[in-house]
Amino acid sequence: MGSRRDYYDVLGVERSASQGDIKKAYRERARACHPDVCDEPDAETRFKEVNEAYQVLSDPQKRSSYDRFGHAGVEGARGGFDFGGFRDPFEMFEEFFGQGFGFATGRRRGPRRGADLRYDLHLTFEEAAFGCEKDIEVTRREACPECEGTGAEKGTSPSRCTQCNGQGQVRQVQRSILGSFVSVTDCPTCRGEGTVITEHCPRCNGEGHVRVRRELSVSIPPGVDDGTRIRLAGEGEAGIHGGPRGNLYIALEVDSHPIFRRRNDDILVEVEINISQAALGGRICVPTLEGEEEISVEPGTQTDTVLRMPNRGVPHVKRNGRGDQLLLLRVSVPKKLSREQRELFLKLGETLEPETVIEERRSFMDDVREFLGL
């Protein structure tokens, strides 16, 4: 068994705290971790821990004993001999706060938020870059239009459960030589709802909800990338007992492009130029996201030269402007030459300087090639 936390730490108060401070701390902690409003899996455990600490520290006699002997000083009241000493925390919470804080009488009858949904949406490279409108279909749970979510046949309404008297819970007391054990469980008749339906709605069979297929229009902003998620608030499944709807999350899957490669908001493109263009320079046509565009190549351009085309990349999602397009120039060496071309190259070769050994160096292009995995 793990060590139990100090009651003062549980409530977040000093040992010298007044009864007013303890009461105020209990209000804050109990409301924050009540299972009806807290979705964390350990909410009920923390809620009971808070109530256990308050029941000891709010009682001057128990508090004095706890201050002197720690948990052992109040063990008799909690679990040693008189198991009836500690009240059910949910009953105590209801009496302490009343109905002014939005909690229902039963533990499970309060409004609960509907479940979130996910939809995987495929986009082309261009759709992701420039944005688009997409129509999708989702199947989700909605309140039954026939019974308006009550589950009861039209013209009727759920009635109070007679077994639990509308509490949604039943308490069983078992006595033994060690004392009385009180167990609190959901009412088996109403399943913790506090009400029972005698005449079920024929459309939803008493469930209060139906599965409905809906068409939705999704606006894809420019600049999204593979793995981006778009949240459509309130387009998830219907809530329970009047709770808010969940959200719909659109998970984007962007197709690759045969020419363009993306790095953040920059576009990288490999372009081949022939030896004449590399040596003499000139104008060449290169692809961009908007179509072909003419650029200048300087005389003496070497292979692996990188040219930057500002504002030709992908639009930024959260700010104005666009990324750049980087052109990786490859000098293409012909594999087959005609007789005339061969003679020209022979004459050219006689005029060129002999080969030289190049020292190893790292350039900006090395970083680009490393990114491309070349």
Residue frames relative to the residue before (quaternion, step in Angstrom):
aa qw qx qy qz dx dy dz
M 1.0000 0.0000 0.0000 0.0000 0.00 0.00 0.00
G 0.4313 -0.7164 0.4873 0.2514 3.61 -0.85 0.97
S 0.5953 -0.5720 0.4166 0.3807 3.58 -1.18 0.44
R 0.4109 -0.7159 0.5149 0.2312 3.54 -1.08 0.84
R 0.5099 -0.6715 0.4542 0.2877 3.56 -1.04 0.83
D 0.5686 -0.5751 0.4680 0.3562 3.52 -1.22 0.59
Y 0.5232 -0.6705 0.4280 0.3058 3.58 -0.86 0.99
Y 0.6317 0.5257 -0.3442 0.4540 3.60 1.01 -0.68
D 0.6417 0.5063 -0.3180 0.4804 3.59 1.07 -0.73
V 0.6083 0.5649 -0.3529 0.4316 3.58 1.03 -0.76
L 0.7501 0.3657 -0.2031 0.5122 3.59 0.94 -0.89
G 0.4155 -0.7374 0.4500 0.2848 3.59 1.25 -0.21
V 0.5420 0.5958 -0.4127 0.4254 3.58 1.01 0.79
E 0.5430 -0.5933 0.4813 0.3486 3.55 -1.32 0.35
R 0.6232 -0.5515 0.3969 0.3873 3.58 -1.23 0.40
S 0.6768 0.4732 -0.2902 0.4836 3.58 1.21 -0.44
A 0.3606 0.7687 -0.4711 0.2388 3.60 1.28 0.10
S 0.4540 -0.6728 0.5160 0.2739 3.55 -1.10 0.76
Q 0.6660 -0.4826 0.3704 0.4317 3.56 -1.28 0.20
G 0.6156 0.5447 -0.3442 0.4537 3.58 1.11 -0.65
D 0.6498 0.5082 -0.3126 0.4710 3.59 1.01 -0.82
I 0.6478 0.5175 -0.3143 0.4624 3.57 1.00 -0.83
K 0.6546 0.5100 -0.3095 0.4643 3.56 0.96 -0.86
K 0.6566 0.5094 -0.3054 0.4649 3.59 0.97 -0.86
A 0.6574 0.5077 -0.3086 0.4635 3.57 0.97 -0.88
Y 0.6280 0.5358 -0.3338 0.4551 3.57 1.03 -0.79
R 0.6274 0.5454 -0.3380 0.4413 3.59 0.91 -0.89
E 0.6970 0.4822 -0.2778 0.4522 3.57 0.82 -1.02
R 0.7049 0.4667 -0.2778 0.4563 3.59 0.80 -0.98
A 0.6687 0.5128 -0.3112 0.4393 3.60 0.91 -0.90
R 0.6647 0.4896 -0.3146 0.4685 3.58 0.94 -0.81
A 0.6676 0.5352 -0.3112 0.4135 3.59 0.96 -0.83
C 0.7991 0.2921 -0.1438 0.5054 3.60 0.99 -0.77
H 0.3439 0.7345 -0.5192 0.2696 3.60 1.19 0.31
P 0.5294 -0.6794 0.4011 0.3120 3.66 -0.75 0.98
D 0.6121 0.5657 -0.3623 0.4172 3.61 1.13 -0.44
V 0.7807 0.2911 -0.1621 0.5286 3.60 1.16 -0.47
C 0.6966 0.4231 -0.2592 0.5183 3.59 1.21 -0.32
D 0.2863 -0.7968 0.5150 0.1339 3.58 -0.70 1.12
E 0.4776 0.6833 -0.4489 0.3218 3.61 1.20 -0.13
P 0.5746 -0.6497 0.3737 0.3286 3.60 -0.94 0.85
D 0.7315 0.4007 -0.2445 0.4946 3.61 1.09 -0.59
A 0.2901 0.7978 -0.4931 0.1903 3.61 1.23 0.32
E 0.6795 0.4947 -0.3083 0.4455 3.59 0.85 -0.93
T 0.6391 0.5225 -0.3281 0.4593 3.59 1.01 -0.80
R 0.6777 0.4783 -0.2940 0.4749 3.60 0.92 -0.88
F 0.6186 0.5488 -0.3426 0.4460 3.59 1.08 -0.74
K 0.6686 0.4813 -0.2993 0.4813 3.58 0.95 -0.87
E 0.6249 0.5414 -0.3377 0.4499 3.59 1.05 -0.73
V 0.6394 0.5207 -0.3151 0.4699 3.58 1.02 -0.85
N 0.6816 0.4852 -0.2918 0.4636 3.58 0.91 -0.89
E 0.6198 0.5348 -0.3437 0.4601 3.58 1.04 -0.72
A 0.6589 0.4995 -0.3116 0.4682 3.58 0.96 -0.86
Y 0.6672 0.5060 -0.3120 0.4489 3.60 0.94 -0.83
Q 0.6489 0.5318 -0.3324 0.4308 3.59 0.93 -0.82
V 0.6674 0.4673 -0.3056 0.4928 3.58 1.13 -0.57
L 0.7523 0.4268 -0.2361 0.4430 3.59 0.71 -1.07
S 0.6460 0.5108 -0.3353 0.4575 3.62 1.16 -0.37
D 0.6514 0.4552 -0.3056 0.5246 3.58 1.31 -0.20
P 0.4303 -0.7381 0.4454 0.2677 3.65 -0.38 1.17
Q 0.6685 0.4991 -0.3165 0.4514 3.60 0.92 -0.83
K 0.6788 0.4709 -0.2949 0.4801 3.59 0.89 -0.91
R 0.6372 0.5345 -0.3350 0.4428 3.57 1.01 -0.80
S 0.6417 0.5235 -0.3217 0.4589 3.59 0.98 -0.84
S 0.6630 0.4958 -0.3009 0.4735 3.55 0.96 -0.86
Y 0.6487 0.5148 -0.3145 0.4639 3.58 1.03 -0.81
D 0.6447 0.5274 -0.3229 0.4494 3.60 0.98 -0.83
R 0.6988 0.4696 -0.2692 0.4676 3.60 1.06 -0.72
F 0.8455 0.1878 -0.0430 0.4980 3.55 0.79 -1.03
G 0.4959 -0.6632 0.4376 0.3503 3.62 1.24 0.03
H 0.8166 -0.2176 0.1713 0.5063 3.56 -1.15 -0.59
A 0.6044 0.5697 -0.3626 0.4226 3.58 1.07 -0.66
G 0.6342 0.5647 -0.3339 0.4092 3.58 1.12 -0.62
V 0.7634 0.2914 -0.1817 0.5471 3.61 1.19 -0.42
E 0.3515 0.7654 -0.4799 0.2457 3.56 1.25 0.19
G 0.6193 0.5566 -0.3527 0.4270 3.57 1.02 -0.70
A 0.6823 0.4730 -0.2936 0.4738 3.55 1.07 -0.73
R 0.7312 0.4454 -0.2448 0.4549 3.57 1.11 -0.56
G 0.8561 -0.1050 0.1074 0.4945 3.53 0.65 -0.97
G 0.5665 0.6322 -0.4017 0.3436 3.62 1.14 0.09
F 0.8412 0.0262 0.0257 0.5395 3.59 0.69 -1.04
D 0.7979 0.2088 -0.1053 0.5555 3.58 0.92 -0.86
F 0.1506 -0.8391 0.5190 0.0630 3.54 0.07 1.28
G 0.6034 0.5538 -0.3763 0.4331 3.56 1.19 -0.10
G 0.4560 0.7237 -0.4301 0.2885 3.60 1.23 -0.05
F 0.7379 0.3491 -0.2154 0.5359 3.58 1.08 -0.63
R 0.3514 -0.7518 0.5234 0.1936 3.57 -0.80 1.04
D 0.6277 -0.5102 0.4230 0.4084 3.51 -1.33 0.33
P 0.4577 -0.7294 0.4285 0.2738 3.64 -0.60 1.05
F 0.6485 0.5201 -0.3381 0.4412 3.62 1.02 -0.65
E 0.6254 0.5066 -0.3347 0.4901 3.57 1.08 -0.69
M 0.6531 0.5154 -0.3082 0.4614 3.55 0.96 -0.87
F 0.6324 0.5404 -0.3295 0.4467 3.59 0.97 -0.81
E 0.6651 0.5094 -0.3063 0.4520 3.56 0.92 -0.92
E 0.6745 0.4794 -0.3022 0.4732 3.60 0.96 -0.82
F 0.6655 0.5259 -0.2985 0.4375 3.56 1.01 -0.84
F 0.7867 0.3214 -0.1528 0.5045 3.59 0.87 -0.97
G 0.3171 -0.7407 0.5296 0.2652 3.60 1.08 -0.58
Q 0.6789 -0.4851 0.3597 0.4176 3.57 -1.20 -0.52
G 0.4711 0.7296 -0.4101 0.2784 3.60 1.25 0.05
F 0.7066 0.4636 -0.2723 0.4600 3.60 1.20 -0.24
G 0.6264 -0.6049 0.3250 0.3689 3.58 1.20 0.39
F 0.5433 0.6079 -0.4240 0.3944 3.62 1.15 0.29
A 0.4200 -0.7039 0.5120 0.2569 3.56 -0.94 0.89
T 0.6733 -0.5041 0.3471 0.4149 3.55 -1.28 0.31
G 0.7343 0.3692 -0.2219 0.5246 3.57 0.91 -0.87
R 0.5973 -0.6059 0.3881 0.3543 3.58 -1.12 0.54
R 0.7775 0.3529 -0.1838 0.4870 3.58 1.01 -0.65
R 0.5738 0.6464 -0.3645 0.3466 3.59 1.26 -0.03
G 0.5143 0.6538 -0.4245 0.3575 3.60 1.18 -0.14
P 0.6483 -0.5109 0.3837 0.4141 3.58 -1.24 0.35
R 0.0568 -0.7873 0.6139 0.0105 3.55 -0.99 0.89
R 0.5207 -0.6613 0.4575 0.2869 3.52 -1.02 0.91
G 0.5041 -0.6610 0.4721 0.2934 3.53 -1.09 0.77
A 0.6177 -0.5704 0.4017 0.3629 3.56 -1.26 0.42
D 0.4601 -0.6477 0.5313 0.2943 3.55 -1.23 0.57
L 0.2274 -0.7590 0.5965 0.1280 3.55 -1.23 0.57
R 0.2199 -0.7561 0.6021 0.1319 3.56 -1.26 0.48
Y 0.0529 -0.7741 0.6308 0.0133 3.54 -1.08 0.82
D 0.2655 -0.7613 0.5742 0.1425 3.59 -0.78 1.07
L 0.0530 -0.8176 0.5725 -0.0320 3.57 -0.65 1.17
H 0.2732 -0.7663 0.5655 0.1357 3.56 -0.80 1.11
L 0.0622 -0.7847 0.6165 0.0145 3.55 -1.04 0.88
T 0.4570 -0.6234 0.5417 0.3302 3.54 -1.21 0.47
F 0.6868 -0.4684 0.3545 0.4281 3.55 -1.28 0.28
E 0.6866 0.4860 -0.2794 0.4629 3.58 0.94 -0.92
E 0.6281 0.5338 -0.3420 0.4511 3.61 0.99 -0.74
A 0.6587 0.4947 -0.3094 0.4750 3.56 1.00 -0.79
A 0.6712 0.5187 -0.3030 0.4343 3.57 0.99 -0.81
F 0.8188 0.2718 -0.1132 0.4929 3.57 0.83 -0.98
G 0.5060 -0.6514 0.4318 0.3649 3.60 1.23 -0.12
C 0.0355 0.7936 -0.6052 0.0510 3.56 -1.22 0.45
E 0.4024 -0.6489 0.5732 0.2973 3.53 -1.36 -0.03
K 0.0606 -0.8041 0.5914 -0.0031 3.57 -0.84 0.98
D 0.2532 -0.7367 0.6082 0.1526 3.55 -1.06 0.82
I 0.0260 -0.8073 0.5890 -0.0260 3.57 -0.76 1.04
E 0.2784 -0.7248 0.6005 0.1912 3.55 -1.32 0.31
V 0.0195 -0.7880 0.6153 -0.0084 3.55 -0.88 0.96
T 0.2634 -0.7252 0.6125 0.1721 3.54 -1.18 0.65
R 0.0929 0.8157 -0.5576 0.1223 3.55 -0.60 1.13
R 0.5381 -0.6097 0.4765 0.3341 3.53 -1.30 0.32
E 0.0046 0.7876 -0.6151 0.0363 3.54 -0.90 0.99
A 0.6233 -0.5298 0.4111 0.4023 3.54 -1.24 0.43
C 0.5232 -0.6453 0.4567 0.3183 3.54 -0.94 0.92
P 0.3880 -0.7454 0.4858 0.2403 3.63 -0.66 1.02
E 0.5986 0.5852 -0.3598 0.4120 3.58 1.18 -0.50
C 0.8072 0.2212 -0.1012 0.5378 3.58 0.86 -0.99
E 0.4101 -0.7356 0.4444 0.3055 3.58 1.35 0.05
G 0.7331 -0.4725 0.2212 0.4362 3.53 1.06 0.84
T 0.5316 0.6449 -0.4189 0.3550 3.60 1.20 -0.03
G 0.4037 -0.7134 0.4779 0.3158 3.60 1.08 -0.63
A 0.6369 0.5215 -0.3228 0.4672 3.57 1.28 -0.21
E 0.6086 -0.5647 0.4108 0.3767 3.53 -1.14 0.63
K 0.6128 -0.5806 0.3886 0.3694 3.55 -1.07 0.79
G 0.7604 0.3133 -0.2660 0.5028 3.57 -0.87 1.00
T 0.7124 0.3446 -0.2425 0.5612 3.57 1.30 -0.14
S 0.1850 -0.7724 0.5941 0.1278 3.57 -1.26 0.12
P 0.6064 -0.5498 0.4111 0.4013 3.60 -1.15 0.47
S 0.2793 -0.7580 0.5684 0.1560 3.55 -1.13 0.69
R 0.6280 -0.5465 0.3970 0.3864 3.53 -1.23 0.49
C 0.4673 -0.6725 0.5013 0.2795 3.54 -0.98 0.90
T 0.3681 -0.7602 0.4954 0.2031 3.57 -0.73 1.07
Q 0.6204 0.5664 -0.3621 0.4039 3.59 1.09 -0.55
C 0.7919 0.2459 -0.1314 0.5433 3.59 0.96 -0.83
N 0.4006 -0.7409 0.4496 0.2974 3.57 1.33 0.04
G 0.7188 -0.4736 0.2420 0.4478 3.54 1.03 0.84
Q 0.5038 0.6726 -0.4173 0.3459 3.59 1.25 0.02
G 0.3960 -0.7220 0.4783 0.3050 3.59 1.11 -0.58
Q 0.7543 0.2911 -0.1705 0.5632 3.58 1.30 -0.11
V 0.1735 -0.7470 0.6286 0.1292 3.49 -1.25 0.46
R 0.2442 -0.7672 0.5808 0.1198 3.54 -1.11 0.78
Q 0.1172 -0.7825 0.6102 0.0396 3.50 -0.93 0.94
V 0.1887 -0.7820 0.5888 0.0790 3.56 -0.90 1.01
Q 0.0575 -0.7792 0.6241 -0.0031 3.54 -0.79 1.08
R 0.2052 -0.7960 0.5622 0.0909 3.54 -0.80 1.01
S 0.0153 0.7742 -0.6319 0.0334 3.52 -1.12 0.76
I 0.7054 -0.4459 0.3259 0.4443 3.54 -1.27 -0.01
L 0.6564 0.5059 -0.3079 0.4674 3.57 1.25 -0.38
G 0.7137 -0.3878 0.2675 0.5183 3.56 1.20 -0.22
S 0.6322 -0.5250 0.4144 0.3911 3.56 -1.29 -0.39
F 0.1940 -0.7574 0.6161 0.0955 3.53 -0.98 0.97
V 0.1106 -0.7831 0.6099 0.0509 3.58 -0.86 0.98
S 0.0606 -0.7879 0.6128 0.0110 3.56 -0.74 1.09
V 0.1722 -0.7773 0.6013 0.0677 3.57 -0.98 0.94
T 0.0529 0.8009 -0.5907 0.0824 3.56 -0.67 1.13
D 0.6244 -0.5105 0.4222 0.4138 3.55 -1.29 0.30
C 0.5461 -0.6231 0.4545 0.3270 3.54 -1.04 0.80
P 0.4015 -0.7401 0.4771 0.2520 3.63 -0.66 0.99
T 0.6237 0.5581 -0.3485 0.4220 3.59 1.13 -0.50
C 0.8076 0.2311 -0.1130 0.5307 3.59 0.82 -0.98
R 0.3955 -0.7470 0.4499 0.2883 3.59 1.34 0.07
G 0.7385 -0.4506 0.2211 0.4502 3.53 0.98 0.91
E 0.5360 0.6546 -0.3990 0.3536 3.60 1.25 -0.03
G 0.4166 -0.7154 0.4670 0.3107 3.59 1.06 -0.58
T 0.7514 0.2507 -0.1632 0.5881 3.57 1.30 -0.24
V 0.2038 -0.7521 0.6121 0.1347 3.55 -1.27 0.45
I 0.3276 -0.7296 0.5730 0.1792 3.51 -1.19 0.71
T 0.2313 -0.7987 0.5440 0.1128 3.57 -0.60 1.13
E 0.7720 0.1790 -0.1065 0.6005 3.59 1.11 -0.65
H 0.2614 -0.8167 0.5001 0.1207 3.55 -0.23 1.33
C 0.5338 -0.5937 0.4999 0.3358 3.53 -1.22 0.66
P 0.4357 -0.7276 0.4555 0.2708 3.64 -0.69 0.96
R 0.6488 0.5394 -0.3356 0.4188 3.60 1.08 -0.60
C 0.8000 0.2478 -0.1284 0.5312 3.61 0.88 -0.90
N 0.3893 -0.7477 0.4540 0.2886 3.57 1.33 0.03
G 0.7316 -0.4554 0.2325 0.4510 3.56 1.01 0.85
E 0.5105 0.6653 -0.4218 0.3449 3.60 1.23 -0.06
G 0.4079 -0.7279 0.4655 0.2951 3.59 1.10 -0.58
H 0.7776 0.2091 -0.1431 0.5754 3.59 1.25 -0.10
V 0.1805 -0.7613 0.6153 0.0960 3.55 -1.28 0.47
R 0.4647 -0.6421 0.5282 0.3046 3.55 -1.29 0.41
V 0.0314 -0.8130 0.5793 -0.0493 3.56 -0.71 1.14
R 0.3098 -0.7230 0.5875 0.1901 3.56 -1.09 0.81
R 0.0521 -0.8158 0.5757 -0.0180 3.56 -0.72 1.12
E 0.3038 -0.7144 0.5984 0.1982 3.54 -1.17 0.68
L 0.0435 -0.8020 0.5953 -0.0206 3.55 -0.82 1.04
S 0.3070 -0.7202 0.5910 0.1944 3.54 -1.18 0.62
V 0.1379 -0.8036 0.5781 0.0305 3.56 -0.74 1.12
S 0.2439 -0.7622 0.5858 0.1279 3.55 -0.85 1.01
I 0.1762 -0.7901 0.5835 0.0659 3.57 -0.55 1.21
P 0.3119 -0.7694 0.5199 0.2012 3.64 -0.52 1.07
P 0.5905 -0.5718 0.4219 0.3826 3.61 -1.14 0.50
G 0.7878 0.3788 -0.2549 0.4134 3.55 -1.16 0.66
V 0.4442 0.6833 -0.4832 0.3198 3.61 1.19 0.05
D 0.2334 -0.7752 0.5752 0.1176 3.56 -1.21 0.48
D 0.6960 -0.4380 0.3489 0.4496 3.54 -1.31 0.13
G 0.7764 0.3037 -0.2461 0.4945 3.57 -0.84 1.01
T 0.4799 0.6575 -0.4479 0.3698 3.61 1.24 -0.11
R 0.1756 -0.7672 0.6077 0.1066 3.58 -1.09 0.75
I 0.1613 -0.7664 0.6176 0.0723 3.54 -0.98 0.94
R 0.2420 -0.7898 0.5513 0.1170 3.57 -0.79 1.04
L 0.1255 -0.7502 0.6460 0.0639 3.53 -0.90 1.02
A 0.2913 -0.8009 0.5002 0.1534 3.56 -0.14 1.30
G 0.8506 0.1824 -0.1439 0.4717 3.54 -1.00 0.89
E 0.5930 0.5668 -0.3763 0.4307 3.59 1.21 0.29
G 0.4821 0.6445 -0.4501 0.3868 3.59 1.22 0.40
E 0.7624 -0.3511 0.2570 0.4789 3.55 -1.17 -0.54
A 0.6296 -0.5632 0.3914 0.3650 3.51 -1.24 0.60
G 0.4978 -0.6478 0.4888 0.3058 3.55 -1.16 0.62
I 0.4566 -0.6606 0.5291 0.2742 3.54 -1.37 0.18
H 0.8398 0.0691 -0.0995 0.5291 3.54 -0.98 0.93
G 0.7448 -0.4210 0.2226 0.4674 3.56 0.91 0.92
G 0.4135 0.7130 -0.4734 0.3108 3.58 1.22 0.22
P 0.6253 -0.5579 0.3823 0.3894 3.61 -1.21 0.39
R 0.5741 -0.5774 0.4535 0.3624 3.55 -1.25 0.44
G 0.5093 -0.6100 0.5072 0.3334 3.52 -1.27 0.41
N 0.5254 -0.6211 0.4777 0.3315 3.56 -1.31 -0.10
L 0.3215 -0.6973 0.6013 0.2211 3.53 -1.32 0.37
Y 0.1450 -0.7921 0.5901 0.0573 3.57 -0.76 1.07
I 0.2194 -0.7663 0.5957 0.0989 3.54 -0.78 1.12
A 0.1504 -0.7870 0.5957 0.0570 3.59 -0.56 1.20
L 0.2456 -0.8135 0.5167 0.1050 3.57 -0.52 1.20
E 0.0883 -0.7542 0.6499 0.0313 3.53 -1.06 0.91
V 0.1377 -0.8261 0.5455 0.0316 3.58 -0.37 1.26
D 0.4254 -0.7063 0.5113 0.2424 3.55 -0.87 1.03
S 0.5030 -0.6206 0.5047 0.3273 3.55 -1.21 0.54
H 0.3587 -0.7252 0.5519 0.2019 3.58 -1.29 0.37
P 0.5120 -0.6733 0.4268 0.3199 3.62 -0.92 0.76
I 0.7592 0.3458 -0.1909 0.5173 3.62 1.15 -0.49
F 0.7770 0.3577 -0.1799 0.4859 3.55 0.73 -1.07
R 0.0992 -0.7414 0.6592 0.0774 3.50 -1.21 0.70
R 0.2743 -0.7983 0.5244 0.1116 3.52 -0.94 0.93
R 0.0066 -0.7528 0.6582 -0.0021 3.53 -1.08 0.83
N 0.7742 -0.1466 0.0155 0.6155 3.54 -0.11 1.37
D 0.7720 -0.2965 0.2160 0.5190 3.62 -0.54 -1.09
D 0.5440 0.5885 -0.4095 0.4358 3.58 1.26 0.27
I 0.2754 -0.7334 0.6013 0.1574 3.54 -1.24 0.64
L 0.1318 -0.7838 0.6032 0.0672 3.60 -0.95 0.89
V 0.0227 -0.7963 0.6022 -0.0519 3.55 -0.89 1.06
E 0.2696 -0.7350 0.5988 0.1689 3.57 -1.02 0.86
V 0.0486 -0.7981 0.6001 -0.0221 3.58 -0.86 1.03
E 0.2602 -0.7610 0.5758 0.1471 3.57 -0.91 0.95
I 0.0489 -0.7573 0.6505 0.0316 3.53 -1.08 0.85
N 0.4736 -0.6790 0.4715 0.3039 3.58 -1.12 0.60
I 0.7191 -0.4604 0.2993 0.4259 3.55 -1.28 0.23
S 0.6351 0.5375 -0.3324 0.4442 3.56 1.00 -0.78
Q 0.6651 0.4928 -0.3066 0.4698 3.58 0.94 -0.87
A 0.6510 0.5164 -0.3188 0.4559 3.56 1.03 -0.78
A 0.7143 0.4578 -0.2606 0.4608 3.58 0.94 -0.88
L 0.7916 0.3423 -0.1604 0.4800 3.55 0.86 -0.97
G 0.4010 -0.6999 0.4915 0.3282 3.57 1.19 -0.50
G 0.2471 0.7751 -0.5623 0.1486 3.55 -1.29 -0.05
R 0.5873 -0.5540 0.4569 0.3733 3.52 -1.33 -0.31
I 0.0199 -0.7874 0.6161 -0.0018 3.56 -0.97 0.91
C 0.3988 -0.6873 0.5510 0.2549 3.56 -1.26 0.48
V 0.0457 -0.7964 0.6031 -0.0003 3.56 -0.88 0.96
P 0.4904 -0.6611 0.4710 0.3173 3.62 -1.10 0.59
T 0.0389 -0.7516 0.6571 0.0428 3.55 -1.20 0.66
L 0.6966 -0.4580 0.3281 0.4443 3.58 -1.26 0.10
E 0.7118 0.4305 -0.2561 0.4923 3.60 1.15 -0.56
G 0.7094 -0.3636 0.2728 0.5387 3.61 1.24 -0.18
E 0.7121 -0.4441 0.3159 0.4427 3.58 -1.29 -0.11
E 0.0503 -0.7834 0.6195 -0.0016 3.51 -1.18 0.74
E 0.4050 -0.7223 0.5150 0.2216 3.56 -1.05 0.83
I 0.0080 0.7825 -0.6225 0.0116 3.56 -1.00 0.86
S 0.4736 -0.6686 0.4986 0.2829 3.55 -1.28 0.34
V 0.1865 -0.7448 0.6322 0.1045 3.54 -1.13 0.81
E 0.4062 -0.7343 0.4931 0.2294 3.56 -0.73 1.08
P 0.5618 -0.5766 0.4573 0.3778 3.63 -1.13 0.57
G 0.8001 0.2768 -0.2188 0.4851 3.55 -1.03 0.78
T 0.3042 0.7664 -0.5120 0.2406 3.58 1.17 0.45
Q 0.2780 -0.7716 0.5548 0.1396 3.55 -0.89 1.00
T 0.6018 -0.5363 0.4321 0.4043 3.57 -1.22 0.38
D 0.7865 0.2706 -0.2630 0.4890 3.54 -1.14 0.76
T 0.3705 0.6944 -0.5182 0.3347 3.59 1.18 0.46
V 0.2139 -0.7752 0.5833 0.1144 3.58 -1.01 0.83
L 0.1092 -0.7726 0.6239 0.0432 3.54 -0.88 1.03
R 0.2619 -0.7740 0.5614 0.1308 3.56 -0.95 0.89
M 0.1294 -0.7610 0.6334 0.0545 3.53 -0.95 1.00
P 0.2922 -0.8026 0.4896 0.1754 3.62 -0.12 1.25
N 0.8624 0.1318 -0.1113 0.4760 3.56 -1.20 0.72
R 0.5329 0.5918 -0.4399 0.4151 3.57 1.02 0.76
G 0.5334 0.6363 -0.3999 0.3882 3.56 1.28 0.21
V 0.7481 -0.3599 0.3046 0.4669 3.54 -1.21 -0.64
P 0.5243 -0.6263 0.4626 0.3447 3.64 -0.97 0.75
H 0.4806 -0.6433 0.5146 0.3006 3.55 -1.12 0.73
V 0.4682 -0.6975 0.4681 0.2741 3.59 -0.95 0.87
K 0.8236 0.2807 -0.1126 0.4799 3.59 0.75 -1.01
R 0.7689 0.2048 -0.1747 0.5799 3.59 1.20 0.25
N 0.6263 -0.5437 0.3982 0.3919 3.55 -1.29 0.24
G 0.6773 0.5024 -0.3625 0.3967 3.52 -1.29 0.34
R 0.3194 -0.7298 0.5781 0.1768 3.52 -1.38 0.08
G 0.5620 -0.5555 0.4820 0.3785 3.50 -1.34 0.16
D 0.5413 -0.6075 0.4712 0.3405 3.56 -1.33 -0.16
Q 0.3329 -0.6791 0.5959 0.2698 3.51 -1.35 0.14
L 0.1817 -0.7813 0.5925 0.0738 3.56 -0.84 1.05
L 0.1925 -0.7818 0.5872 0.0826 3.55 -0.81 1.08
L 0.1710 -0.7619 0.6196 0.0789 3.55 -0.78 1.07
L 0.1943 -0.8193 0.5330 0.0825 3.57 -0.31 1.28
R 0.1168 -0.7678 0.6287 0.0403 3.53 -0.97 0.99
V 0.2862 -0.7375 0.5842 0.1813 3.58 -0.81 0.97
S 0.2451 -0.7975 0.5416 0.1030 3.55 -0.55 1.23
V 0.2011 -0.7677 0.6013 0.0932 3.57 -0.82 1.08
P 0.4137 -0.7292 0.4764 0.2648 3.62 -0.61 1.05
K 0.3752 -0.7380 0.5212 0.2073 3.56 -1.01 0.85
K 0.7723 0.1881 -0.1166 0.5955 3.59 1.17 -0.52
L 0.1143 -0.7955 0.5945 0.0267 3.54 -0.97 0.96
S 0.4447 -0.6375 0.5486 0.3079 3.51 -1.17 0.60
R 0.6808 -0.4728 0.3399 0.4444 3.60 -1.26 0.24
E 0.6646 0.5075 -0.3126 0.4505 3.57 0.92 -0.86
Q 0.6509 0.5089 -0.3143 0.4675 3.59 1.00 -0.82
R 0.6390 0.5339 -0.3284 0.4458 3.54 1.00 -0.79
E 0.6551 0.5081 -0.3129 0.4633 3.57 0.96 -0.85
L 0.6433 0.5222 -0.3201 0.4594 3.54 1.02 -0.79
F 0.6659 0.4933 -0.3076 0.4676 3.57 0.97 -0.81
L 0.6192 0.5395 -0.3469 0.4531 3.59 1.08 -0.68
K 0.6607 0.4904 -0.3068 0.4784 3.53 0.97 -0.85
L 0.6457 0.5159 -0.3212 0.4624 3.57 1.03 -0.82
G 0.6488 0.5416 -0.3204 0.4278 3.56 0.97 -0.84
E 0.6337 0.5437 -0.3383 0.4341 3.59 1.08 -0.68
T 0.7082 0.4538 -0.2593 0.4746 3.55 1.19 -0.50
L 0.6123 0.5686 -0.3497 0.4236 3.59 1.22 -0.30
E 0.5671 -0.5847 0.4565 0.3580 3.55 -1.26 0.48
P 0.5633 -0.6009 0.4357 0.3630 3.58 -1.13 0.60
E 0.6586 -0.5235 0.3695 0.3945 3.52 -1.32 0.40
T 0.1520 -0.7684 0.6161 0.0829 3.54 -1.23 0.62
V 0.4933 -0.6327 0.5072 0.3148 3.55 -1.25 0.46
I 0.2345 -0.7830 0.5659 0.1083 3.57 -0.80 1.07
E 0.4121 -0.6993 0.5265 0.2528 3.54 -0.86 0.95
E 0.5437 -0.6235 0.4524 0.3331 3.57 -1.10 0.73
R 0.1079 0.7770 -0.6124 0.0983 3.54 -0.93 0.93
R 0.3185 -0.7330 0.5696 0.1919 3.56 -1.18 0.58
S 0.1122 -0.8033 0.5847 0.0169 3.54 -0.80 1.06
F 0.7170 -0.3936 0.3409 0.4634 3.51 -1.35 -0.07
M 0.6226 0.5622 -0.3362 0.4281 3.55 1.11 -0.73
D 0.5832 0.5726 -0.3754 0.4370 3.57 1.09 -0.58
D 0.6465 0.5096 -0.3165 0.4714 3.56 1.04 -0.77
V 0.6456 0.5145 -0.3210 0.4641 3.57 1.00 -0.80
R 0.6716 0.4967 -0.2975 0.4623 3.57 0.92 -0.92
E 0.6166 0.5356 -0.3411 0.4654 3.57 1.09 -0.70
F 0.6381 0.5179 -0.3196 0.4716 3.60 1.02 -0.83
L 0.7067 0.4603 -0.2601 0.4701 3.59 0.95 -0.91
G 0.4067 -0.7195 0.4734 0.3046 3.58 1.20 -0.30
L 0.3845 0.7400 -0.4714 0.2868 3.57 1.13 0.63
